[in-house]
Amino acid sequence: TGATAGTGGTAGAGGTAGTGGSTCSGCFTGTTCFAGGATSNTNCGINGVMCQDCGTAVCMNGTCTQPIVDAGTGRVGEACTTGASCRNTPTGALASFPTSGIIASAYCKLRFDNANVTYPGGHCTRRCVDDSDCGADGVCSEGSFGAVGEPDSMCWKRCGTAAFGGCRDGYECINIGSSTSPIGACWPFPDGGQPDLIDAGPDSPVAPLSPCREHSDCGSPINDGGWFGCALRPDGGPGGFGFCTGDCSAAQTSTFCGPGGACFRTLSRDVAPFGVNVFAECGRTCPFDGGVSTCPSGFTCEEFNANTGQCGLRCDAPGSGGCNPGVGVCDSLKSGTCIFNCNHPSFRANDGGCPVDSVCSVDAGFCLYADGGQAN
């Protein structure tokens, strides 16, 4: 499965982030769209994100990119002491979610998150959602090493073919793909071994998204391998003070998340030097087919992939954060998700405006028919 990236700013239970659906090919400053070919170092962006000033970097294909120096050094998986050593590791907006506006920076990783394991000589990397975020020389772990203490969804050096070669001292080329579609990655154990498995703790007896007031309402106490807790909201939130969720990075199973639960990969903004956090979080699936929602009160069924829906906090629910101002508007009457504001200049330019026989409401941001019915 993929990671979620919400459709209207701050989304719900998964802590996802989105952009309101802009179709501007470049970036926005206020209401002005700088088309993809017209972006510059001072107005850089792609697919409708807010423009950014690249400073000492260079705007390449809508992404602020540090110029390559000493080509061949500081690439994914190479030795480092600080993030400055990783100057040829991809950085900037995630290729997998170019409209999210989230910048994933290159950094130097020195040890596993949840195990006493070091990366020999340091390891240049960045957080990722899939392989497209890691450049030609890298592969995304997608959090698959959580059970051995490395839940980070991060870039590893490719290896095992003539094109990618082998690994440096202290690392072994292992297959992180399948037997029929092998993918080589440089693993920080020269003998190909691995640390002890992390104990994620017992499965939760409580269904995810259940209302709660404190962490103990949601299952087992927090431990090194995983946790269940109450996502508290200062204004109460739907059905109580918050809702139950959990970290399934180590367990990597849906049963860990409790009755009716599922383990989803999701992303959100993070502090420097990472820029983005990609993690596995307990949620609840739902049939994304337009039928009756199976989500709890205050949640709506959002598309997760082609076959599965995920229950997310409605954009009109207390504590949801709403939609990106000016770009997205909350569809309170229908889906409870953020849709494109028809007053936005990119909506008129790229979507052709409202459907026939409807007009854009300047106040609401919806396309409305003459009888007041909503058209979008």
Number of C-alpha atoms within 10 A of each C-alpha: 12 13 21 25 23 28 26 27 25 25 26 23 25 27 18 24 24 25 28 28 24 24 21 23 22 25 29 24 14 9 13 13 22 22 18 18 11 13 24 21 20 14 21 28 34 27 22 27 28 21 25 21 15 19 11 11 13 18 23 17 15 28 25 25 21 19 14 12 10 9 10 10 16 25 25 29 31 23 21 23 15 15 20 13 20 26 23 24 28 28 26 24 25 24 21 16 19 19 27 29 23 22 21 24 22 29 27 27 23 18 17 17 16 17 17 9 17 15 20 19 18 20 29 32 31 31 28 28 28 20 19 16 24 29 18 13 18 26 26 26 23 24 22 18 19 28 22 21 24 21 24 24 25 27 31 26 27 27 23 18 10 7 9 15 13 18 21 16 11 14 19 21 23 20 18 18 12 8 8 6 9 12 17 24 27 25 24 26 19 16 12 13 11 14 12 10 15 18 15 21 17 16 20 20 15 19 21 29 28 18 22 23 19 15 20 14 18 27 23 19 14 16 11 14 22 24 27 28 23 23 20 19 16 9 11 15 20 23 15 14 17 25 26 27 30 27 23 30 28 27 24 24 16 19 18 25 31 23 15 14 21 22 24 26 25 22 26 21 18 14 8 11 13 19 19 22 21 23 23 29 27 31 27 27 22 21 18 20 12 8 9 10 16 15 18 18 15 20 25 23 28 23 20 21 13 8 11 15 19 24 27 28 31 28 28 20 17 17 20 22 16 22 27 22 12 15 25 26 25 24 21 13 9 10 16 21 28 28 23 27 28 26 21 17 18 24 19 15 11 12 13 10 18 20 14 9 10 19 19 21 17 11 7 14 22 24 23 19 18 9 7 11 11 17 15 18
